[in-house]
Amino acid sequence: MGTAIDYARVMSDDGLTEAIYVRISKEDREVLDELSGRLPLKMSAIARIALRIGLAEIDKDPARIFAGGKQTKTRR
């Protein structure tokens, strides 16, 4: 069983002293926009929670980084 994430703390803007810039695809932005329209959360809070969930999964199994990518065309 994984480590529980304190979503109330993640959703809070308290203590957020660091920032990063991340480029995302149009599709990722559309998913974030759609989720923020359905959930009582800001888009940034959803992205922060998704980051935490993803980091927890990567911490448990670093190979997951390479398993989730899109398939590319093979070169001939």
N, C-alpha and C positions, 0 to 999 in steps of 0.2 A: 504494500500500500504506500502511496506517495505522501509527501509532506503536504499538509493542509495549507491552503493559501488564505490569508485573512483579507477577503475581498473588500470589507469595509475600510480597511487601512489602505488598500491599493486604490480604491476609488476616491479617497480623501486627497485633497491637494496639500494637506499639511505635510511638511517635511520634504517636499519635492524641491530639492535644491540643485539637482543636476539636470542637464538637458543633452539630448543627442539629436542629430538630424538624420533621418532615414528616408531614402527615396523608396517609394512604393509604386506598384503598377496601378493603372487605371482600374483594373478589376478589384484589387485589394481595397482601393478607395471606395469603390461602389459597395463592396461588402460592408465596410465600416460605416458608410452613410446609411445603408439599409438597416444595419443592426442598431445604430443610434436612433433611428426613427421608430424602432420597435421596443427598445429597452429604455428605461429611465436613467440612462447614463450618457455622458458626453462621449463623443467619438474618441477623444484622447484617453478617457478612462478605459474604454473597451480595448484600445490598442495596448494600453499599459497592462491590463489583465491578460490579454492574449500573449504579450511578451513574457509575463511571469509564468503562465502555463507552459509556454514553449520552452522557456529556460529550465523549468522543473523537469520536463520530459527529456531534454538534452542532457541534463545533469544525470538522470537515471540511466540513459542509454545514448552516449554521444554518437553512435552510428545512425541515429534517427535523423541527423543533419543531412546525411547523404541519401536516405531512403525516401524522403518526401519530395524530391525534385521532379520536375517535368522530364519526360523522356525526350531525348533529342534524336534527330535523324542520324543514322549511322553513315559514316563516310565510306564511299566505295572506291 
